[in-house]
Structure formats: C-alpha cells, structure tokens
Amino acid sequence: MEITLLPESLSLSVAIFLLGSSVITSMITASLGAGGGVLLLILMASWMPATAIIPVHGMIQLGSNSGRMLLTWKHIDWRVIAAFIPGVIAGATVGAWLLVSLPAYLWQLAIAMFVLYLCWGPALPKGAFGSAGIFMASAVTSFVSLFVGATGPLVAAFIKQIHGDRFQVVATFATAMVLQHAPKALVFGMTGFVFAHWLPFILAMITCGFVGTWLGLRLLNSINNRWFSKALNLILTILALRLLWQASLAAGWWT
C-alpha cells in the first residue's frame, strides 16, 4: 500500500495551516482545559473530505491527548479513569455494532444543554460522580463520539465538576480522551477507512500538537484555579452555544 506525504485531497498550503492550527489548539486545551479539539475539528471540516474528518481528527486527538497525559501524569485521577474505561468499552462496542448515522442535531442539542447545565446549573448529586455515574457518562460519550466527534466539551464539563485543581482537570480529561479516541482506529478501520493515506499528516499534526501542549502547560503554571475555572466555563459555554446553533440549522428551525 502506497503511503504519500499528503493525501490528494489536501494541498500543501492547507496542510501547513492545519499544522500551525494543531500547535495553537493544543495550547488552548492544555492551558484552558478544553476547546482546542472542537476548534481543530471546525478547521479540518473546512478543507477535508467529510468521510475523513472524524477518523483523522480522532487519531490526531489520540496522539495530542497522549502527549498531554504523559506531561501531566502525576496529576491524573486514576479512580475516575478506572470507572471510565469500562464505559469506553461498552459505548464503543455498541457503536461499532450499530454503525448507523444518527441525526447529528439531536446529539448536538443534548450535549449542548447538558454542558450548559454542568457549567451554570446546580451541582449534580455526589452519587453522579461515583463509579456508576462516571461509567454512564463514559459509555454515552464514547458511543456518540463515533458519529458526532464533538463530545469533548461534555467530558471536560463533567470532569470539571469532580475536580477544582486545574492540573487534575487537564490531566484526567486528557487521559479520558485518550481512552475515548483509541477505539476509533479499530471501528473506522473495520468500515474500510484507509488510515495509511493520512498517516504522515496525522503524525505531523500530533508532533505539532505536542509542541502546543508543552507551551500550554507553561501557561497553565502562571494562572490560578479560580481563573482557570472561569475561563473553562466561558469556553465550554461558547462551544455549547455553537452546538445549539448547529443543531438549529440541521433541524431546519430557521427555514
């Protein structure tokens, strides 16, 4: 199988732009807790073939979050991750079994409303953050991410409810997203997507993402937990409002 530096559908100028975007978006996520992955998804969707967006983005995010996980290893909450793993397996298994195209606007609407609730509504009961609650959140978001690719804000908002320390939020979120993106290689490979055509581009994007993560963590050191929480709430709210707008357009509410 022939492997080229760039797939035919991607020009050199666009590839360079996306590589620079990988640095910036990874820096955003590492310093502010979320937002970079969705921003990169938006940019990729502007130039890449629709069939490649979610699988390629998933592999890039797998690599970027792996770098972030390694750089923040000592801050990971392994209790949360231990409950997250079975949910990832369950959600990805069901998603791979169904392999259906779900109405995106329904998931966008549900994700947006729950993110807004987690940011600005009353705190969830403590039981929601136990093993059963984390399992359910992991299973649902892992299932949806195979079809929508925009569950990062929901996972970030959920983990933010558990931890007040900015480093624990960033580290645990990165590890959760590594677990959630990992099954995509298997699932999309089963459906016939040829990752080899995109491999050099994916590796270059991951490398640039690691640089962005390193810069973002340096910035994270300079802010306090209170400022971080406010900034994360603001970013998650903007992302949720964007999802609401997308859902309204997809559902035809304005036509």
C-alpha positions in Angstrom: 0.0 0.0 0.0 1.5 3.3 -1.1 1.9 6.0 1.6 2.3 9.6 0.4 3.3 12.6 2.5 -0.1 14.3 1.8 -3.4 12.8 0.6 -4.5 14.1 -2.8 -7.4 16.0 -1.3 -5.1 18.2 0.8 -2.9 20.9 -0.6 0.5 21.8 0.9 -0.7 25.3 1.9 -3.8 23.9 3.7 -1.6 21.2 5.4 0.8 23.9 6.7 -2.1 25.9 8.0 -3.6 22.9 9.8 -0.2 22.0 11.3 0.0 25.6 12.8 -3.5 25.2 14.0 -2.6 22.0 15.8 0.0 23.9 17.8 -2.5 26.6 18.8 -5.5 24.4 19.5 -3.4 22.0 21.7 -2.0 25.1 23.6 -5.6 26.2 24.2 -6.7 22.8 25.6 -3.6 22.4 27.8 -3.9 25.9 29.3 -7.7 26.4 29.5 -8.9 22.8 29.8 -11.0 22.4 26.7 -11.9 23.9 23.3 -8.9 23.1 21.2 -10.2 19.8 19.9 -13.5 21.3 18.7 -11.8 24.3 17.1 -9.4 21.9 15.2 -12.5 19.9 14.1 -14.1 23.0 12.7 -10.9 24.0 10.8 -10.4 20.5 9.4 -14.1 20.3 8.3 -13.5 23.4 6.2 -11.0 21.7 3.8 -11.0 17.9 4.4 -13.3 15.3 2.8 -16.4 14.6 5.0 -15.6 10.9 5.2 -12.1 11.6 6.6 -12.9 14.3 9.2 -13.9 12.2 12.2 -11.5 9.3 11.9 -8.4 11.6 11.1 -9.4 14.0 13.8 -9.8 11.1 16.2 -6.3 9.9 15.6 -4.8 13.3 15.9 -6.6 13.9 19.2 -5.5 10.5 20.4 -1.9 11.5 19.8 -2.3 15.0 21.2 -4.0 13.8 24.3 -1.5 11.1 24.8 1.3 13.7 24.9 -0.7 15.8 27.4 -1.4 12.7 29.5 2.4 11.9 29.7 3.3 15.5 30.6 0.7 15.6 33.4 1.0 12.0 34.5 1.3 12.7 38.3 -2.0 14.7 38.3 -4.2 12.0 36.8 -7.1 10.9 39.0 -6.9 7.1 38.4 -10.1 6.5 40.4 -12.1 8.4 37.7 -10.1 6.7 34.9 -10.8 3.2 36.4 -14.5 3.9 36.2 -14.2 5.5 32.7 -12.5 2.5 31.0 -15.5 0.1 31.1 -17.8 2.8 29.8 -15.5 3.4 26.8 -15.5 -0.3 26.0 -19.3 -0.6 26.3 -20.0 2.6 24.3 -17.5 1.8 21.5 -18.8 -1.8 21.3 -22.4 -0.7 20.9 -21.4 2.0 18.4 -19.3 -0.4 16.3 -22.2 -2.9 16.4 -24.8 -0.4 15.2 -22.7 1.5 12.7 -25.5 3.9 12.0 -25.8 7.5 11.0 -27.7 9.2 13.9 -29.4 12.6 13.5 -26.5 14.8 14.5 -28.7 17.7 15.7 -30.3 15.5 18.4 -26.9 14.7 19.9 -25.7 18.3 19.4 -28.7 19.6 21.3 -28.4 17.1 24.1 -24.6 17.7 24.5 -25.0 21.5 24.5 -27.9 21.5 27.1 -26.0 19.2 29.4 -22.7 21.2 29.1 -24.6 24.4 30.0 -26.2 22.7 32.9 -22.9 21.4 34.2 -21.3 24.9 33.9 -24.1 27.1 35.3 -26.8 24.8 36.9 -27.0 23.5 40.4 -24.3 20.9 41.3 -25.2 17.3 40.4 -25.6 15.0 43.4 -22.4 13.4 44.6 -23.7 10.0 43.5 -23.5 11.1 39.9 -19.7 11.3 40.2 -19.3 7.8 41.7 -18.3 4.8 39.7 -21.8 4.2 38.2 -22.1 7.9 37.1 -18.7 8.0 35.5 -19.4 4.7 33.7 -22.6 6.1 32.3 -21.0 9.4 31.2 -18.2 7.4 29.6 -20.4 4.9 27.8 -22.7 7.6 26.3 -20.0 10.0 25.2 -17.9 7.1 23.7 -20.9 5.9 21.7 -21.7 9.4 20.4 -18.1 10.3 19.6 -18.1 7.7 16.9 -20.8 9.6 15.0 -20.6 13.2 16.0 -17.0 13.8 17.2 -17.9 16.6 19.5 -18.2 15.1 23.0 -15.0 16.6 24.4 -16.8 19.6 26.0 -19.2 17.3 27.8 -16.4 15.1 29.2 -14.5 18.3 30.2 -17.5 19.8 31.9 -18.2 16.5 33.7 -14.6 16.2 35.0 -14.6 19.8 36.0 -17.4 19.1 38.4 -15.3 16.4 40.1 -12.1 18.4 40.5 -11.2 22.0 41.4 -7.5 21.7 40.7 -6.7 22.9 37.2 -3.9 20.3 36.7 -6.1 17.4 37.7 -8.8 18.6 35.3 -6.4 18.8 32.4 -4.6 15.6 33.2 -7.7 13.5 33.9 -9.5 14.9 30.8 -6.6 14.1 28.6 -6.4 10.5 29.8 -10.2 10.1 29.4 -10.0 11.4 25.8 -7.1 9.0 25.0 -9.3 6.2 26.0 -12.3 7.6 24.1 -10.4 8.2 20.8 -8.4 4.9 20.9 -11.3 2.6 19.6 -11.9 4.9 16.6 -8.9 3.3 14.8 -10.5 -0.1 15.0 -14.0 1.0 14.3 -13.3 3.1 11.3 -10.7 0.6 10.1 -13.5 -2.0 10.1 -15.7 0.2 8.0 -13.0 0.5 5.3 -11.3 3.8 6.1 -7.6 3.7 4.9 -5.6 5.4 7.6 -2.4 4.8 5.7 -3.3 7.5 3.2 -3.3 10.1 6.0 -0.6 8.6 8.3 2.3 11.2 7.6 -0.2 14.1 8.0 -1.6 12.6 11.2 1.9 12.1 12.7 2.9 15.6 11.7 -0.2 17.0 13.4 0.5 15.0 16.6 4.0 16.4 16.7 2.8 19.9 16.4 0.2 19.2 19.0 2.8 18.1 21.4 4.6 21.4 21.0 1.4 23.2 21.7 0.7 21.1 24.8 4.2 22.0 26.1 3.5 25.7 25.6 0.0 25.5 27.1 1.2 23.7 30.3 3.8 26.5 30.8 0.9 29.0 30.6 -1.2 26.8 33.0 1.5 27.2 35.6 1.0 31.0 35.6 -2.7 31.0 36.4 -4.7 30.0 39.5 -7.5 27.5 39.9 -10.2 30.2 40.2 -9.2 31.9 36.9 -8.9 28.6 35.2 -12.4 27.6 36.3 -13.9 30.8 35.0 -12.0 30.5 31.7 -13.1 26.9 31.2 -16.7 27.8 32.0 -16.6 30.5 29.3 -15.0 28.3 26.7 -17.5 25.4 27.4 -20.4 27.9 27.2 -19.3 29.2 23.8 -18.9 25.7 22.5 -22.3 24.7 23.8 -23.9 27.7 22.2 -22.2 26.8 18.9 -23.6 23.3 19.2 -27.1 24.7 19.8 -26.7 26.9 16.7 -25.6 23.9 14.6 -28.5 21.8 15.9 -31.0 24.5 15.0 -29.6 24.8 11.4 -29.5 21.0 11.0 -33.1 20.6 12.3 -34.3 23.4 9.9 -35.7 25.5 12.7 -34.8 28.7 10.8 -36.4 27.7 7.5 
